[in-house]
Amino acid sequence: MKYLAGVILIFFYFSLYVYGQKGMEFFKGDWDELIEEAQNSNKPIFVDAYASWCGPCKYMAKNVFSDQGVGEFYNKHFICYKMDMEKGKGKDIAKKYAVRVYPTYLYLDKNGSVMHVAVGGMKPERFISTAEKSMDPKRSLSGLRNQYMNGNKSDSLLLEYAKMLKSAYMDHSTIANELLEKQKESDLLKPIIWDAIRLFVEDMESNEFSYLVNNREKYSEKYGEKEVTKKIAMVFQQSAYNIARSGKTDKFAKLKQRITEFNLEDEKKMLGDCELLYYKTTRDWSNFCMAASAYLDSVQINDEEAISDFSATICNRCDDRVLLEKVKKLIESALVDNRSFELLNSYSIVLYKLSLEDEALDAAEEAVKIAKSNNIDCRETERLIQRIKSPDF
């Protein structure tokens, strides 16, 4: 009897604890009823615009919307609502508010007009600060838009407005271009303009990009050579990708010519990166394999993730033994200082491709051991082990 009373008491206190851990409360009803409820309550609306297949949406529902602090803040300040944007009325709402990615968070006034938009998975603290921003007329998307429409064209306002639009996956090019195009050449080195160049310049033919490349030493002195080189490389690679998608092969030759015209110190790497991306995007595997072989002869790859991605593509698409031997040596050099799961897994695949089954098995088993001790998914590696041990598997 005492045992039963104890169990009941524990259950009672556990129920109180769970009840106290209240997260966000979502309004039940259709869209028109939601607007009516917001108007009657004189509160703004928060809408979780999600899709059933979206991983970050599920993360938010499980880990953030259920958070007590999040619940207290959102329940106090908003009428909260959630809607699948790919079903029923959700399709119309997605079209009305231009929802393109998931999750999208719509912060609306009581009449359904946009106050703010945010996108993506977040931790509870950032999710709350995003809501605070949505209610601040100086920092919200609608607040920045109103300041812009009322004639505020300061560099800081244009930068923040363009950044906000970009983060919400909305068209930011008009505002970003307005900021950049009004600058004198002497102003392009200013910190606020470097921020704009870093975030928004994507056209290798633009004046801002030409100025950046031609004055890269000055930019490097102020903002770091690594960041400047990274930006230049990103613009060229984005151009290579866009050209590949467009199917205009003549423009790719122009891109390579443009890179050589700038006389960059790491010209070979930038050319090689662009060639590999271009051929990979166009699925021209013959030229990809030739470019990869030349790349390994002239460029040093140190990044673990880059080595793994590079070797995986070669193993999947290239059968040339000389090229595979080059990849093998590349990974062996990296393994001297770092016997990580990613590198060992890549190494095992290359060895298997070279018909070096015993060495491949050793590398794969070492990779699995590391993976299991670090809670890394290694099912593909285990399948490789099975194939080596049982060729008919």
N, C-alpha and C positions, 0 to 999 in steps of 0.2 A: 504493500500500500504506500509506504514511504517512497519506494522507487517510482511508482506511478505518479505520485504528487510531484516528485522532483522533475520527472520528464515533462509534466504539464507546465511547471514553473519555467523550465528552460525554454519550452516552446513559446510561452507567453512573452518572455523577455526578447526572444529572437524575433517574434512577430512585431514587437514594438520597435526593435532596431531596424528591421526591414522597412516598416512603415515610415520611419524617420528618414530613411535614405531615399527620399522622393526626388525623382528627376523631372524632366520636362513633361508637362501635361499638354496633350494635343487635342485640339477641338475636334469634335465629331459632328460632321454635317457637310453639306455641299458648299460650293464656293459662294453662292449668294448668301447663305446662312452665315458663313464666315465673315463676310463684309458687314452684315447686319449686326453680328455679335461685336465686332470691332467698333462699329459706330456707337452702339449702345453702351459699350464699356469705355469709350473714348480712349482706346489703346491702339498702338500700331500692331502690325501683323508680322509674324515670322513664318516663312514657308520653307520647309525642307523639300526641295525639288529633287527627287531621287529616281533611280531606275532599279528594278529588281535584281539585275545582274551585277550592279556596281559594288566592288569590294570596299572602297572608302566609305560608301553610304552605309554599309553594314557595320563597319568599324565605328562610325559616328553613333549609330543607333545603339550599339552595344556598350560602348565605352564612354561616350561623351554626353549624349542626351540623357543617360541614366545617372549622371553625376549630380550629387546633391547641390553643390554650389552653382552648377549650370542651371539646374531646375529652379532654384530659388531666384536667380537673377531673371531668367527668361519668363518664368511664370508671373513674376511681379510686373514686368515691363511690356510684355507682348501677349497677344493671342496667338498661340503656336498652332501650326497646321503642317501636315505632311501629305504629299501627293506624288504618286507615281506618274512621271511625265510621259510615259509611253502607253498609258492606258486611259480609255474613256475621256473624261473632261480634262485630264492632265495634258493631253495632246494640244488642246486649245490654249491652255495656260502656258505651256512651253512655247508655243508660237507667239502668244501675246507678249511675253516677257523675254523672248529671244534666248531661251535656255538651250545651251549647246553642249555643255559638259556636266558631269555628275560627280559628286553632289554640287548643286548650286543652291545658295541660300539667298532668298529674297526677303529683304526688309522693306515692308510697305507701310504707308500711312493707313489710317482707318478707312480711307476710301479706295485703297488698292493701288495708289500711285507709288512709284519706286522711290525709296529713300536711299537704299544702299544695296549692293550686290556683292557677294563673296563666293568663293569657289574652293572646293577641296577639303580633304581631311585636316583636322586641327586638334590640338590638345585643348583641354577645358579652359585653361587660362587665356589662350588666344581666341577661343570661341566667344568668351565673355567680352574680351576687349574689342572684338569685331562688332558685337552688339552695341557696345558703348559708342564706338565710332559711328555706327548707323544713326544714332540719335543726336550726334553733334553736327550742327549746321556748318561748322567750319571744316570738318574732316570727312563727312559722308560723301558718297558719290553725288547725290543730288545737291548737296551743299557746295561742292566744288564746281558743279555744272552751273549753279546759279551765280556764283562769283564770276565765272568765266563769261556768262551771258550778260552780266551787268558791267562788263568792261575791264575786269581784272585780267590783264595779260602779262603779269610779272613772270619772270623765269621760274620762281619757286612754285607759283600756282599752276603754270603750264606743266611743269615736271610732275607735280603730285597728281594732277588730273590725268595725265597720260599714263602714269604708273598705275593709278586706280583702275582705269579702263582696261589696261593690259592684264592686270591681275584678275579681272572679272571676265576675261576672254571676250571683251568688247572691242570694237574698232578704235584703236588709239592713234592711228597713223596721222590723222589730220592735226591733232593737238601736238603730237611729237614733232611733226614737220614744221608746224608754226613756231615752236620753240627753237628748233635748230636753224631754220631759214632766216630768222631775224638777227642772228648773231653776226657780229663782225668777225673777220678772221682772227683778229687779236684776242677775241673772247673765247675761242674754241678750246683753250687750255684751262679755262676756269673749272673748278671742281664740280659745280652744278651742271656744266655742259659735258664734262667727261662722263658724269653719271648718265646723262641723256644719250650720249654716243654709245656707251656701254650697253644700255638697255634697249635702244631703239634703232640704231643704225644697222641695216641688214643688206643694203644695196651697195655692191662693190663699185658701182658707177657714180655714187653720190659724191658731192663735193666734200662732205664731212669725212667720208671714209678715205678719200684721197689725201685730205689734210692729215688725218690720223697716221696713215702709213708714211707719208713724206716727213712727218715730224715725230716719228715714233721714239726717237731718242729723248726728245723733250718730254713726251708723255711718260716714258719709262722712268725718267728721273723723278717725276712728280708722283706717279701712281704705281710704279713697279713694273719691271720688264715682263714678269710672268703674266700679269693681268693684261698688259697691252698686247703681247704676242697671242694670248688666248683669244682676245677679241678679234684681232685680225684674222686668225685662223678660222674662227667661227663664221665670219662673214664669207670667206672663200668657200668653206664647206657648205654653208647654206645655199650659196649660189650654185655649187656643183649639184646639190640635191634638187634644187628648183629646175635647173637645166635638164637633168635626167628625167624628171617627171614631165617636163614639157615636150620631150622628144626632139628638141632642136639641137642636133648634134654639132652644128656649126658653132653654136655659142660656147660649147665646151672647149673648143680650140682657142677661142677668144679668151676664155677664163684662164687657161694655162699661160697664154701670152701675157695677160694682165699680171699674173703672179711674177713672171720673170722680169717684167718691166720695172717692178719695184725694187729689184736687187736686194731681197731679204736675206738675212744670214741663214735662216732655216728654210730656204726656198725649196730644197729637195724634200723636206718633210711635208711642207704644205702642198706641194705638187702631188706627192705620193698619196697623202691623205685624201685629196680631192679625187684623184684617179680611182682609188679603191672605193670610195663612196659612190662615185658616178657609175662604175661598172657593177657594183653590188646592187644599186638601185635599178639599173637597167637590166639586171640579171644576165649580163654579158660575162659568163664565168670564164671563158677562154682568155679574154683580155684581163679579167680580174686576177687570174692565176699568174699571168706574165707580169702584171704590175706588182703583185705581191712578192714575186721573186726578186724583182729589181729593188723594191722597197727594202727588203731585208738585207740587200747588199750595201745599201747606202744610208739607212736610217737606224738609229738605236732606239729600241722600244723598252722603256723601263716600268711603265705602269702595269700593275698586275691584271687589272680588269681589261685593259687594251690587249695584253698578250693573250688572255683567255678567249676574248671575243674573236680576235684575229685568227688564232689557231683553230677555233671551232669552225669558222667559215671555210678555212682552207681544207680542213679534214672532210667537211661535208661536200665540197665542190671541186677539189683538185686532187688528181691522182699522180701528179708528177713526183717521182721519188726524190729528185734533187731538191725540190721545194719543200717536201715533207722533212727531209734531213735538216734543212735550214731552220724550220720551225722547231724541230727537236733540239737543236743546239741553242736556239733562243730560250726555250723553256729551261733547259739545263742550266744556263747561266743565271736565270732568275731564281732557280731552286737552291743555288748555293747559299743565298742569304734568307730565303723565305720558302719553307716547305709548307705552303698553305694548301687547303683543300682544292681551291680553284686551280692552282698551278699543277698540282699532282693529278687532278682529274683530267686537265688538258693534256698533260704528259702521257697519261695512260692511253688516251684516245689516239694520239699521234703514234705511239709505239705499236698499238694494235693495228693501225692503218699501215704501218711499215712491216707488219707480220712478225713483230718481236713480241710474241705472246707471253713468254715468261717474264720479261721486263715489264710489260703492260700490266700483268697480273699483280706484280709487286707494287707498282705505283698505284693501281686502283685500290688494293687492299689498304695501303697506307692512307690513301685519301678517305676511304670509308671510316677508318679508325678515327681520324681527325674530325670528320663530319659528325660522327655520333657523339663525340666528346664535346662538341660545340653546338649540338642541336641543329645541324644543317641537313637539308633534304638531300639524300644521296642515292635515291632510288635508281636513277639512270646509271650511276657508277656500279651499283650492285647488279644491274642487268648486264653491264659489260663483263663483270666478273663471271656471271653465269654463262655468257656466250663463250668466254675463253675456256672455262672448265668443261662446258658441254657444247661443242660446236654446232650440234643439231638443235640447240635450244631456240 
